[in-house]
Amino acid sequence: MLEKIIKDYDKSEDAKVRVRVGRFAGFVGIAANVLLFGVKLFIGLFLNSISVIVDSLNNLSDAGSNVLTVVGYTVTGKPADKDHPYGHARMEYLCSLFISVIVAFLGLEMLKSSAEKLIGNSGAESYDTVGIIIIASTIIVKVLIALLYRKLGKHINSTALKASAADSISDVIATSAVIVGMLLTPYTGPKTDGVIGCLISVYIIVTGVRLVIESSNTLIGKAPNTEFISEIAKKIKSYDGVLGIHDLVIHSYGEGRCFATVHVEVDADGDIMESHDMIDNIEADFLKELNIILVIHMDPVCISDPETNMLREKCYKIVSDIASEYSSPVSMHDFRIVKGVTHTNVIFDVSISNDMMLTNDELCKEIDEEVKAINPLYNLVLTIDRDYFSSRYEK
């Protein structure tokens, strides 16, 4: 059915399709929540029920969140411009954060109201059976909205729609709790509504905080998953002429807006023009096949000199032993030697992760001592940099 309503629905990775799906979800949510607001407000005024009127205002706030979703996806679909050269796709993350904050705020307000009922001395309230039935029927609408949001959010991997789905589920639970409290209060006492309300409020707050953290992590710069990193590394290494890669850095500016940089090692004795042509082909293939804007720095590596190869193996063992000793991944790259009359410079970079116990100076000293143990005339020129993806440590 969605395939007939949304053009090119199956092309979920297409930026234009993502905008269509997001806007569709937002407009459906606006229509449904405005309808629920009207129905509940009418019943609340007719029955003179404050709780039902408050619940109707909750639906009105949900409609406001849906408006935010529509606006967010409209902005997301705008092309890059002078002030935003990387596009506007991160607006989706901002919408997700705003909706998550609304969910958490709703939970706090509900907890406050429930606590007031719990510690108050109000008597048992009476409720109209017809009103309860009508309010219960509105839950079905919210369930359908939540299922739609969840399906669409999973289809286009949207944090904003996933947050909206969680918001709708929270509304379902909150309304259900209100109804349960209405039904049980005459039998279990006036405190029942407050107890149930507090329990549900805590659940909604936890859900909201979890969504806030998830949305914030994406905006701050959450590391890509290991499968995605492995896919990129494997593809680059599949090209003939690539000896190795290092310093892979990936930046996401929203779904479909991925930028990456990497250093690719090539044979220093090979044809420089051929190597450069290979680099150009890799960058073009990544853009065409994976929609990733990849920038490659080419590192020439000497593999024909016996002394260089021998020393590279020994230095690699030194680095590997340190990694094992401190249970922290360490990698080596950009290895080369420069021979002189009085000494030989041994030059390479070492990448470390955040959990390395040694300081940079301590690590340099330990490696320097091991290298000089091989030959006192070796002068270590070491650069230590931070590795963003520990999954790539390898020889």
C-alpha positions as CSV (number, residue, x, y, z in Angstrom):
1,M,0.0,0.0,0.0
2,L,2.8,2.4,0.9
3,E,4.4,1.6,-2.5
4,K,1.3,3.1,-4.2
5,I,1.2,6.2,-2.0
6,I,4.9,7.2,-1.8
7,K,6.7,7.5,-5.1
8,D,9.8,5.2,-5.5
9,Y,9.1,3.9,-1.9
10,D,11.5,1.0,-2.4
11,K,14.5,3.3,-3.0
12,S,15.0,3.9,0.7
13,E,18.5,5.2,0.3
14,D,17.5,7.9,-2.1
15,A,17.6,11.3,-0.4
16,K,14.4,12.5,-2.2
17,V,12.6,9.3,-1.2
18,R,13.6,9.8,2.5
19,V,12.1,13.3,2.4
20,R,8.9,11.9,0.9
21,V,8.6,9.2,3.5
22,G,9.4,11.6,6.4
23,R,6.9,14.2,5.2
24,F,4.2,11.6,4.7
25,A,4.7,10.3,8.2
26,G,4.5,13.8,9.6
27,F,1.3,14.7,7.7
28,V,-0.4,11.4,8.8
29,G,0.6,12.2,12.4
30,I,-0.8,15.7,12.2
31,A,-4.1,14.5,10.9
32,A,-4.4,11.7,13.4
33,N,-3.4,13.7,16.5
34,V,-5.6,16.7,15.6
35,L,-8.5,14.2,15.2
36,L,-7.7,12.6,18.6
37,F,-7.4,16.1,20.2
38,G,-10.9,17.1,18.9
39,V,-12.5,13.8,20.1
40,K,-11.0,13.9,23.5
41,L,-11.6,17.6,24.0
42,F,-15.3,17.1,23.2
43,I,-15.6,14.2,25.5
44,G,-13.7,16.0,28.3
45,L,-15.9,19.1,28.1
46,F,-19.1,17.0,27.8
47,L,-18.2,14.9,30.9
48,N,-16.5,17.8,32.6
49,S,-13.3,15.6,33.0
50,I,-10.1,17.4,33.6
51,S,-7.9,14.3,33.0
52,V,-9.5,13.7,29.6
53,I,-9.0,17.4,28.6
54,V,-5.4,17.2,29.7
55,D,-4.9,14.0,27.6
56,S,-6.4,15.8,24.6
57,L,-3.8,18.6,25.0
58,N,-1.1,15.9,24.9
59,N,-2.4,14.9,21.5
60,L,-2.2,18.5,20.4
61,S,1.4,18.7,21.5
62,D,2.0,15.5,19.5
63,A,0.6,17.2,16.5
64,G,3.1,20.0,17.1
65,S,5.9,17.4,17.1
66,N,4.6,16.1,13.8
67,V,4.7,19.6,12.3
68,L,8.3,19.7,13.4
69,T,8.9,16.4,11.6
70,V,7.4,17.8,8.4
71,V,9.5,21.0,8.6
72,G,12.6,19.0,9.5
73,Y,12.3,16.7,6.5
74,T,11.6,19.6,4.2
75,V,14.8,21.3,5.4
76,T,16.7,18.0,5.1
77,G,15.8,17.7,1.5
78,K,17.3,21.1,0.6
79,P,20.5,20.9,-1.5
80,A,23.9,22.1,-0.2
81,D,24.4,25.9,-0.3
82,K,27.0,28.5,0.4
83,D,26.4,28.5,4.2
84,H,25.9,24.7,4.4
85,P,28.3,23.0,2.0
86,Y,27.7,19.6,3.4
87,G,23.9,19.8,3.0
88,H,21.1,19.9,5.5
89,A,20.6,16.2,6.3
90,R,21.5,16.6,10.0
91,M,18.3,18.5,10.5
92,E,16.7,15.0,10.9
93,Y,18.9,14.4,13.9
94,L,17.9,17.8,15.4
95,C,14.2,16.8,15.0
96,S,14.9,13.5,16.7
97,L,16.5,15.4,19.6
98,F,13.6,17.8,20.0
99,I,11.0,15.0,19.9
100,S,13.0,13.0,22.4
101,V,13.1,16.0,24.8
102,I,9.3,16.4,24.4
103,V,8.9,12.7,25.4
104,A,11.1,13.1,28.5
105,F,9.3,16.4,29.5
106,L,5.9,14.6,29.1
107,G,7.2,11.9,31.5
108,L,8.3,14.4,34.0
109,E,5.0,16.3,33.9
110,M,3.1,13.1,34.3
111,L,5.2,12.0,37.2
112,K,4.5,15.3,38.9
113,S,0.8,15.0,38.4
114,S,0.8,11.3,39.6
115,A,2.8,12.2,42.7
116,E,0.4,14.9,43.6
117,K,-2.5,12.4,43.3
118,L,-0.5,9.8,45.3
119,I,0.2,12.1,48.3
120,G,-3.0,14.0,48.1
121,N,-6.2,13.4,50.0
122,S,-8.7,13.5,47.2
123,G,-11.6,11.1,47.4
124,A,-12.5,8.4,44.8
125,E,-13.6,9.8,41.4
126,S,-16.5,8.5,39.3
127,Y,-16.1,8.0,35.6
128,D,-18.6,7.7,32.8
129,T,-18.5,4.2,31.2
130,V,-19.2,5.6,27.7
131,G,-16.4,8.1,28.1
132,I,-14.0,5.3,29.1
133,I,-14.9,3.2,26.1
134,I,-14.5,6.1,23.7
135,I,-11.1,7.1,25.2
136,A,-10.0,3.4,25.0
137,S,-10.9,3.3,21.3
138,T,-8.5,6.2,20.6
139,I,-5.7,3.9,21.7
140,I,-6.2,1.9,18.5
141,V,-5.4,5.0,16.5
142,K,-2.2,5.6,18.4
143,V,-1.1,2.0,18.1
144,L,-1.6,2.2,14.3
145,I,0.4,5.5,14.2
146,A,3.2,3.9,16.2
147,L,3.4,0.9,13.9
148,L,3.5,3.2,10.9
149,Y,6.3,5.3,12.3
150,R,8.2,2.2,13.3
151,K,7.9,0.6,9.8
152,L,8.8,3.9,8.0
153,G,11.6,4.6,10.5
154,K,13.2,1.2,10.0
155,H,12.7,1.5,6.2
156,I,14.7,4.7,5.8
157,N,16.7,4.3,9.1
158,S,15.3,7.5,10.5
159,T,16.1,8.4,14.1
160,A,13.4,11.1,14.0
161,L,10.6,8.6,13.0
162,K,11.9,6.0,15.5
163,A,11.6,8.7,18.2
164,S,8.1,9.5,17.1
165,A,7.2,5.8,17.3
166,A,8.5,5.7,20.9
167,D,6.5,8.9,21.6
168,S,3.3,7.3,20.3
169,I,4.0,4.1,22.3
170,S,4.4,6.2,25.4
171,D,1.1,7.9,24.7
172,V,-0.6,4.5,24.3
173,I,0.9,3.3,27.7
174,A,-0.1,6.6,29.4
175,T,-3.7,6.5,28.1
176,S,-4.0,2.8,29.0
177,A,-2.7,3.5,32.5
178,V,-5.3,6.3,32.9
179,I,-8.1,3.9,31.9
180,V,-6.8,1.1,34.2
181,G,-6.7,3.6,37.0
182,M,-10.3,4.7,36.3
183,L,-11.4,1.1,36.4
184,L,-9.5,0.0,39.5
185,T,-9.9,3.1,41.6
186,P,-13.5,2.3,42.8
187,Y,-12.2,-1.1,44.1
188,T,-8.6,-0.4,45.3
189,G,-8.9,3.2,46.5
190,P,-8.0,6.7,45.2
191,K,-4.3,6.1,45.4
192,T,-4.3,3.5,42.6
193,D,-4.3,6.1,39.8
194,G,-1.3,7.8,41.3
195,V,0.7,4.6,41.7
196,I,0.1,3.5,38.1
197,G,0.8,7.0,36.9
198,C,4.2,7.1,38.7
199,L,5.2,3.7,37.3
200,I,4.3,4.7,33.7
201,S,5.9,8.1,34.1
202,V,9.2,6.5,35.1
203,Y,9.0,4.3,32.0
204,I,8.3,7.3,29.7
205,I,11.2,9.3,31.3
206,V,13.6,6.5,30.8
207,T,12.5,6.1,27.1
208,G,12.9,9.9,26.6
209,V,16.3,10.0,28.1
210,R,17.5,7.0,26.1
211,L,16.3,8.7,22.9
212,V,17.9,12.0,23.9
213,I,21.2,10.2,24.4
214,E,20.9,8.4,21.1
215,S,20.1,11.6,19.2
216,S,22.8,13.5,20.9
217,N,25.5,10.9,20.2
218,T,24.7,11.1,16.5
219,L,25.0,14.9,16.5
220,I,28.2,14.9,18.6
221,G,29.8,12.4,16.2
222,K,29.1,8.7,17.0
223,A,31.5,6.3,15.5
224,P,30.2,4.3,12.5
225,N,29.4,0.6,13.1
226,T,32.2,-1.9,12.6
227,E,30.4,-3.6,9.6
228,F,30.4,-0.3,7.7
229,I,34.1,0.3,8.5
230,S,35.0,-3.2,7.4
231,E,33.0,-2.8,4.2
232,I,35.0,0.3,3.3
233,A,38.3,-1.2,4.2
234,K,37.6,-4.4,2.3
235,K,36.5,-2.6,-0.8
236,I,39.6,-0.4,-0.9
237,K,42.0,-3.3,-0.4
238,S,40.3,-5.3,-3.2
239,Y,42.0,-3.0,-5.8
240,D,45.2,-4.3,-7.4
241,G,48.1,-2.1,-6.3
242,V,46.8,-1.3,-2.8
243,L,49.3,-2.6,-0.2
244,G,47.4,-1.4,2.9
245,I,45.4,1.4,4.4
246,H,45.4,3.5,7.5
247,D,44.1,6.7,9.1
248,L,40.5,6.0,7.9
249,V,38.2,8.8,9.1
250,I,34.5,8.8,8.4
251,H,32.2,11.8,8.9
252,S,28.4,11.6,8.6
253,Y,26.4,14.8,7.9
254,G,23.1,12.8,7.8
255,E,21.8,9.8,6.0
256,G,23.2,9.8,2.5
257,R,25.8,12.4,3.3
258,C,28.9,10.5,4.1
259,F,32.5,11.9,3.8
260,A,35.6,9.8,4.4
261,T,39.4,10.2,4.2
262,V,42.0,7.4,4.2
263,H,45.7,6.9,3.5
264,V,46.4,4.2,0.9
265,E,49.9,2.5,0.7
266,V,51.3,1.8,-2.8
267,D,54.6,0.5,-4.1
268,A,57.2,3.3,-4.1
269,D,58.9,1.6,-7.1
270,G,55.7,1.5,-9.2
271,D,54.6,4.0,-11.8
272,I,53.3,7.1,-10.0
273,M,50.8,7.9,-12.8
274,E,49.3,4.4,-12.6
275,S,49.0,4.6,-8.9
276,H,47.4,8.0,-9.1
277,D,44.9,6.7,-11.7
278,M,44.1,3.8,-9.4
279,I,43.4,6.3,-6.6
280,D,41.1,8.3,-8.9
281,N,39.2,5.1,-9.8
282,I,38.7,4.1,-6.2
283,E,37.3,7.6,-5.3
284,A,35.0,7.5,-8.3
285,D,33.7,4.0,-7.5
286,F,32.9,4.9,-3.9
287,L,30.9,7.9,-5.0
288,K,29.0,5.9,-7.7
289,E,28.4,2.7,-5.8
290,L,28.2,3.7,-2.1
291,N,27.4,7.4,-2.4
292,I,30.5,8.1,-0.2
293,I,32.7,11.1,-1.0
294,L,36.1,9.6,-0.4
295,V,39.4,11.5,-0.4
296,I,42.5,9.3,-0.6
297,H,46.1,10.3,0.4
298,M,48.6,8.1,-1.4
299,D,51.6,6.8,0.7
300,P,54.5,5.2,-1.2
301,V,56.0,2.3,0.6
302,C,59.4,0.7,-0.2
303,I,59.0,-3.1,-0.4
304,S,62.1,-4.0,-2.5
305,D,64.8,-3.1,0.0
306,P,65.8,-6.1,2.1
307,E,67.0,-4.0,5.1
308,T,63.8,-2.0,5.1
309,N,61.7,-5.2,5.0
310,M,63.7,-6.9,7.7
311,L,63.5,-3.8,10.0
312,R,59.8,-3.3,9.3
313,E,59.1,-6.9,10.5
314,K,61.1,-6.3,13.7
315,C,59.4,-3.0,14.5
316,Y,56.0,-4.5,13.8
317,K,56.8,-7.2,16.4
318,I,57.8,-4.6,18.9
319,V,54.5,-2.7,18.4
320,S,52.5,-6.0,18.5
321,D,54.2,-7.0,21.8
322,I,53.4,-3.7,23.4
323,A,49.7,-4.1,22.2
324,S,49.6,-7.5,23.8
325,E,51.3,-6.4,27.0
326,Y,48.9,-3.5,27.7
327,S,45.8,-5.2,26.1
328,S,45.4,-2.1,23.9
329,P,45.3,-2.1,20.1
330,V,48.3,-0.4,18.5
331,S,49.1,-0.3,14.8
332,M,52.1,0.8,12.7
333,H,52.2,2.5,9.3
334,D,54.2,4.8,7.0
335,F,57.4,2.8,7.7
336,R,60.6,3.9,5.9
337,I,64.3,4.3,6.6
338,V,66.7,7.0,5.6
339,K,70.3,5.9,5.6
340,G,73.1,8.3,6.6
341,V,76.8,8.3,7.3
342,T,76.6,8.4,11.1
343,H,73.1,6.9,11.7
344,T,70.0,5.6,10.0
345,N,66.6,7.3,10.6
346,V,63.9,4.8,11.3
347,I,60.6,6.6,10.5
348,F,57.1,5.4,11.1
349,D,53.8,6.3,12.7
350,V,52.0,4.5,15.5
351,S,48.2,4.7,16.1
352,I,46.8,4.1,19.5
353,S,43.3,3.9,20.9
354,N,41.9,5.8,23.9
355,D,42.4,3.0,26.3
356,M,46.2,2.9,26.0
357,M,47.7,3.1,29.5
358,L,51.0,4.6,28.4
359,T,51.4,8.3,27.7
360,N,52.8,9.3,24.3
361,D,56.2,10.0,25.8
362,E,56.3,6.6,27.7
363,L,55.3,4.8,24.5
364,C,58.0,6.6,22.4
365,K,60.6,5.8,25.0
366,E,59.7,2.1,25.2
367,I,59.7,1.7,21.4
368,D,63.0,3.7,21.0
369,E,64.7,1.4,23.5
370,E,63.6,-1.7,21.6
371,V,64.7,-0.2,18.2
372,K,68.2,0.8,19.6
373,A,68.5,-2.7,21.0
374,I,68.5,-3.9,17.3
375,N,71.1,-1.4,16.3
376,P,72.4,1.5,18.3
377,L,72.8,3.5,15.1
378,Y,69.1,3.5,14.4
379,N,67.5,6.8,15.2
380,L,63.8,6.5,15.8
381,V,61.6,9.2,14.3
382,L,58.2,8.3,15.7
383,T,54.8,10.0,15.2
384,I,51.9,8.9,17.5
385,D,48.4,9.6,16.3
386,R,45.0,8.7,17.5
387,D,43.2,5.9,15.7
388,Y,39.4,6.5,15.3
389,F,38.5,2.9,14.5
390,S,40.2,0.2,16.6
391,S,38.8,-2.5,14.4
392,R,41.4,-1.9,11.7
393,Y,44.5,-2.8,13.7
394,E,46.3,-5.3,11.6
395,K,49.6,-6.0,9.9
